[in-house]
Amino acid sequence: MKRFLFLLCALCSFWTAQADPVRLVFVGDVMLDDGPGQVIASGRDPLAPFAAQLRDADFTIGNLECPIATVGKPLDNKIFSFRADPRVLPLLKGRFDALAVANNHSGDYGKDAFLETLRHLDQAGIAHFGGGLDLARAHAPLWVERQGLRIAVLSYNEFKPRSFEAGADHPGIAWSEDSQVVSDIRAARAAGADLVIPFMHWGWEREPDPSERQRQLARTMIDAGADVVVGGHPHVTQGAEYYRGKLIVYSLGNFVFDGFELPAAKRGWLLRLTLDRKGMVAWETRAAQMDEEGTPYPVPGELTPCGKAGETKVRMCANP
């Protein structure tokens, strides 16, 4: 019996080691009001040009840069407030497995619109994270379980207004406080995460380089146990680097968004991560060029960052 159990454990270990890697896709800001909303209202699909790339993964994640609701009023103290019509949901379904809501636009139309958004996503079968009915649920990780691998994805916002933050007994988003972020990463590890990936909404808008705050926090998260750090919010891409062998992609830029004159704000990245239990195996980015209506299109031949495990410098690879 002991010999049988030993052989069984050896086979389990061999199977685990040989398990296929998991491919995750991340994209930046998906804003479905204004130009993209008008595209959808006209019967067109702003996600269609990237449909194949979005599904060429085991799990696809984006940042939902607007509530999806019919209720609420725009806040008085914001320059831009967004709200997408629920007609957008069939286009998101099948393209995204999960959407982050930890950003500075989720609360644009108030708490009722935020709660309606969560209900719509639940009904569509799209997971949401970085926000919830209370503080505990807002900070709960998105669990991605594929090929025997358990990946915890966390999401936080640190761009005003902080009034969108969840409380102990009221809904809202997860706010980025270093001590809480570190605690969440360690808790995810303790709960059985093989890998932990924070998906951040941070940085200054339209700035091509990450701030010292972004660099400091990224390193703090990796020191706490994060395996990859992915970011967005600045509306432009901000490059990538390695720290202690771990990948940091500071900003993916926009993905579906209109209203920008700055050329850099019309160019974003789709990020594909290949992961196993040891961490990142390989990664690549694909360029997305948005037209005047905010619809993204692939850019064949564009050079964008890429790399693989063991490298210390980010390479540039041509988009297919």
NURO-423638 format. One line per field, with one value per residue (C-alpha): residue in one letter; x, y negated, z. Coordinates in steps of 0.02 Angstrom, whole numbers, plus 50000, padded with zeros to 5 digits. Example, Ala and Ser with C-alpha at 12.3 -4.5 7.8 and 13.67 -1.06 7.14 Angstrom:
<recs>
res	(A, S) $
u	(50615, 50684) $
v	(50225, 50053) $
w	(50390, 50357) $
</recs>
This chain:
<recs>
res	(M, K, R, F, L, F, L, L, C, A, L, C, S, F, W, T, A, Q, A, D, P, V, R, L, V, F, V, G, D, V, M, L, D, D, G, P, G, Q, V, I, A, S, G, R, D, P, L, A, P, F, A, A, Q, L, R, D, A, D, F, T, I, G, N, L, E, C, P, I, A, T, V, G, K, P, L, D, N, K, I, F, S, F, R, A, D, P, R, V, L, P, L, L, K, G, R, F, D, A, L, A, V, A, N, N, H, S, G, D, Y, G, K, D, A, F, L, E, T, L, R, H, L, D, Q, A, G, I, A, H, F, G, G, G, L, D, L, A, R, A, H, A, P, L, W, V, E, R, Q, G, L, R, I, A, V, L, S, Y, N, E, F, K, P, R, S, F, E, A, G, A, D, H, P, G, I, A, W, S, E, D, S, Q, V, V, S, D, I, R, A, A, R, A, A, G, A, D, L, V, I, P, F, M, H, W, G, W, E, R, E, P, D, P, S, E, R, Q, R, Q, L, A, R, T, M, I, D, A, G, A, D, V, V, V, G, G, H, P, H, V, T, Q, G, A, E, Y, Y, R, G, K, L, I, V, Y, S, L, G, N, F, V, F, D, G, F, E, L, P, A, A, K, R, G, W, L, L, R, L, T, L, D, R, K, G, M, V, A, W, E, T, R, A, A, Q, M, D, E, E, G, T, P, Y, P, V, P, G, E, L, T, P, C, G, K, A, G, E, T, K, V, R, M, C, A, N, P) $
u	(50000, 50141, 50223, 50058, 50033, 50211, 50185, 50018, 50097, 50238, 50115, 50015, 50174, 50223, 50051, 50054, 50227, 50172, 50008, 49983, 50021, 49877, 49858, 49779, 49735, 49721, 49663, 49651, 49506, 49344, 49227, 49061, 48974, 48992, 49072, 49080, 48903, 48843, 48932, 48838, 48672, 48694, 48707, 48896, 49021, 49177, 49252, 49235, 49409, 49489, 49365, 49489, 49628, 49512, 49462, 49636, 49663, 49604, 49536, 49513, 49507, 49474, 49444, 49263, 49281, 49096, 48941, 48815, 48648, 48487, 48473, 48565, 48625, 48800, 48900, 48915, 49101, 49166, 49218, 49178, 49044, 49008, 48861, 48836, 48668, 48635, 48628, 48819, 48810, 48789, 48949, 49048, 48983, 49093, 49235, 49274, 49273, 49295, 49296, 49380, 49274, 49408, 49424, 49377, 49220, 49126, 49031, 48997, 48807, 48798, 48782, 48619, 48698, 48851, 48742, 48644, 48810, 48857, 48686, 48701, 48873, 48810, 48664, 48779, 48895, 49041, 49140, 49181, 49312, 49389, 49217, 49068, 48926, 49045, 49229, 49265, 49190, 49273, 49443, 49406, 49513, 49452, 49495, 49550, 49562, 49625, 49732, 49748, 49821, 49742, 49773, 49713, 49687, 49664, 49613, 49628, 49600, 49705, 49642, 49510, 49370, 49392, 49206, 49180, 49269, 49172, 49142, 49110, 48923, 48905, 48950, 49093, 49266, 49431, 49546, 49735, 49813, 49985, 49955, 49788, 49858, 50002, 49880, 49768, 49914, 49970, 49791, 49772, 49932, 49869, 49704, 49796, 49842, 49982, 50004, 49945, 49921, 49870, 49778, 49802, 49712, 49848, 49966, 49946, 49843, 49934, 50106, 50214, 50323, 50266, 50275, 50389, 50232, 50190, 50367, 50370, 50201, 50241, 50398, 50305, 50177, 50311, 50405, 50240, 50220, 50143, 50203, 50154, 50090, 49977, 49913, 49804, 49718, 49843, 49757, 49929, 50046, 50190, 50311, 50365, 50511, 50568, 50596, 50670, 50629, 50445, 50356, 50279, 50174, 50137, 49994, 49903, 49826, 49653, 49569, 49394, 49385, 49354, 49373, 49563, 49664, 49832, 49894, 49968, 49795, 49728, 49854, 49839, 49903, 49823, 49933, 49944, 50028, 50078, 50090, 50129, 50158, 50331, 50264, 50272, 50331, 50314, 50221, 50180, 50083, 49980, 49949, 49771, 49740, 49576, 49483, 49383, 49235, 49344, 49346, 49516, 49601, 49754, 49915, 50014, 50201, 50198, 50341, 50279, 50356, 50373, 50481, 50498, 50554, 50735, 50758, 50813, 50777, 50614, 50620, 50517, 50424, 50329, 50141, 50079) $
v	(50000, 49880, 49916, 49883, 49718, 49667, 49704, 49613, 49458, 49465, 49474, 49328, 49225, 49270, 49223, 49058, 49015, 49059, 48962, 48846, 48663, 48540, 48390, 48232, 48078, 47904, 47744, 47567, 47445, 47504, 47353, 47389, 47220, 47073, 47127, 47314, 47306, 47225, 47360, 47493, 47400, 47399, 47589, 47599, 47681, 47587, 47749, 47845, 47801, 47882, 48023, 48160, 48091, 48071, 48253, 48321, 48352, 48458, 48304, 48122, 47971, 47787, 47627, 47569, 47379, 47339, 47400, 47497, 47433, 47338, 47251, 47111, 46936, 46877, 46810, 46622, 46618, 46717, 46649, 46813, 46936, 47095, 47217, 47354, 47424, 47607, 47644, 47659, 47819, 47944, 47874, 47895, 48071, 48197, 48071, 48045, 48172, 48035, 47846, 47738, 47598, 47518, 47354, 47170, 47187, 47334, 47215, 47078, 47098, 47143, 47301, 47360, 47359, 47448, 47584, 47600, 47625, 47769, 47849, 47835, 47915, 48056, 48089, 48090, 48215, 48093, 48093, 47925, 47878, 47725, 47672, 47745, 47728, 47687, 47666, 47851, 47898, 47752, 47817, 48000, 48071, 48133, 48317, 48387, 48576, 48656, 48810, 48844, 48670, 48550, 48367, 48224, 48058, 47904, 47730, 47558, 47377, 47233, 47090, 46971, 46964, 47072, 47052, 47207, 47315, 47458, 47456, 47588, 47579, 47489, 47529, 47459, 47494, 47551, 47405, 47426, 47414, 47494, 47588, 47656, 47706, 47799, 47884, 47936, 48010, 48111, 48166, 48228, 48330, 48401, 48447, 48556, 48441, 48510, 48338, 48163, 48021, 47845, 47748, 47565, 47404, 47277, 47144, 46971, 46950, 46927, 46952, 47070, 47123, 47203, 47095, 47131, 47179, 47313, 47382, 47386, 47472, 47599, 47649, 47656, 47774, 47888, 47890, 47942, 48089, 48026, 48118, 47990, 47811, 47739, 47560, 47436, 47266, 47139, 47156, 47189, 47338, 47320, 47460, 47614, 47674, 47816, 47807, 47958, 48057, 48008, 47913, 47741, 47667, 47493, 47443, 47532, 47367, 47356, 47500, 47436, 47248, 47090, 46903, 46889, 46777, 46839, 46974, 47078, 47088, 47172, 47314, 47452, 47627, 47797, 47898, 48088, 48178, 48362, 48429, 48588, 48628, 48554, 48387, 48302, 48409, 48277, 48117, 48009, 47851, 47813, 47635, 47568, 47410, 47321, 47226, 47066, 47166, 47259, 47427, 47517, 47601, 47716, 47639, 47773, 47744, 47627, 47655, 47675, 47745, 47932, 48056, 48224, 48297, 48270, 48110, 47950, 47826, 47796, 47837, 47766, 47887, 47858, 47879, 48015) $
w	(50000, 50044, 49876, 49787, 49877, 49836, 49651, 49654, 49730, 49605, 49461, 49533, 49548, 49370, 49304, 49398, 49332, 49155, 49160, 49014, 49048, 49066, 48952, 49021, 48918, 48994, 48910, 48978, 48985, 48903, 48898, 48812, 48823, 48700, 48535, 48570, 48639, 48478, 48377, 48476, 48461, 48272, 48271, 48253, 48370, 48430, 48496, 48333, 48264, 48418, 48443, 48395, 48505, 48654, 48646, 48607, 48792, 48937, 49025, 48969, 49085, 49053, 49150, 49136, 49132, 49155, 49245, 49141, 49202, 49169, 49338, 49427, 49389, 49342, 49488, 49498, 49540, 49390, 49220, 49131, 49186, 49089, 49087, 48959, 48905, 48952, 48765, 48775, 48878, 48736, 48657, 48819, 48847, 48761, 48745, 48930, 49070, 49202, 49216, 49347, 49419, 49530, 49437, 49444, 49337, 49415, 49530, 49401, 49416, 49600, 49704, 49625, 49452, 49522, 49597, 49435, 49345, 49459, 49433, 49244, 49245, 49357, 49242, 49091, 49175, 49178, 49340, 49420, 49548, 49629, 49691, 49779, 49902, 50045, 50085, 50108, 49941, 49852, 49909, 49872, 49732, 49565, 49564, 49396, 49400, 49241, 49204, 49391, 49419, 49546, 49505, 49616, 49525, 49635, 49579, 49659, 49614, 49676, 49569, 49640, 49688, 49841, 49876, 49766, 49895, 49975, 50162, 50293, 50258, 50092, 49910, 49811, 49743, 49819, 49859, 49853, 50025, 50034, 50196, 50135, 49965, 50048, 50167, 50021, 49925, 50075, 50111, 49932, 49951, 50115, 50030, 49905, 49760, 49652, 49575, 49622, 49496, 49549, 49412, 49457, 49411, 49446, 49380, 49304, 49147, 48979, 49059, 48954, 49102, 49265, 49420, 49566, 49662, 49533, 49537, 49727, 49742, 49606, 49699, 49864, 49788, 49715, 49879, 49962, 49842, 49679, 49524, 49391, 49406, 49270, 49265, 49175, 49191, 49116, 48945, 48868, 48875, 48997, 48959, 49054, 49158, 49271, 49458, 49547, 49391, 49398, 49259, 49283, 49142, 49205, 49089, 48948, 48895, 48820, 48729, 48684, 48708, 48608, 48633, 48637, 48522, 48590, 48469, 48611, 48692, 48535, 48550, 48681, 48713, 48732, 48851, 48844, 48989, 48983, 49160, 49255, 49439, 49435, 49372, 49204, 49059, 48922, 48882, 48734, 48692, 48539, 48480, 48471, 48369, 48408, 48274, 48303, 48369, 48494, 48405, 48420, 48272, 48270, 48199, 48104, 48106, 48256, 48379, 48558, 48718, 48747, 48841, 48928, 49093, 49139, 49040, 49125, 48986, 48893, 48706, 48564, 48452, 48290, 48298, 48179) $
</recs>
